[in-house]
Amino acid sequence: MRLAVFASGSGTNFQSMLDAIHRGDLSATPALCVSNTEEAGALDRARRHDVPTVVLDPDDYNQTATYSDDLLAVLEDHDVTFVALAGYLRKIPPAVVDAYRGRMTNIHPALLPAFGGAGMYGMRVHRAVLEYGVRWSGATVHLVDEEYDTGPIVLQEPVPVYPDDTPETLAERVLAVEHRLYPEALRLFATDRVHVDKRTVRIVPSSSS
């Protein structure tokens, strides 16, 4: 697996992937870090680990097709075989989704399909969870399709919501789960244990189990 990670923020999920790779828990090569902003902390993490970086901001393009072409060209130039979105705050163009269908994942800080969709990211999700009054939130790794947060679900893990939670305290507990769940999901893909049938994702037991 030659992995490209897309991130718009600090890149802590990207760091969890790098750590898993360095521990030998994830058989992948970090081939590229893509961001839409030069300010992303994920780019600094990539440079510290000698991972190539590129910044492509869709707002700089007049046509989605041109942006798609440039993005696909960069991925091809780095021989990317799998894409992981990790706090990437731009919608992936349909042509790129199609090129990496079944090989592109995202992580969401709630139990999809709840609290997902356009505009639902970061602290907005945790505020919505608390305002609604649910007892459980969590993290979801899902395959990416043409819409926000609607692709087939690969892994989920619940996180309790406490009566005295703030968006910040809830976010901290959910993020700790994300850092464990995302590398595990990528490991399943890297070992060819993920089989997708329409909306159903089946995890094949490992040969050693």
Disulfide bonds with the S-S distance in Angstrom:
none
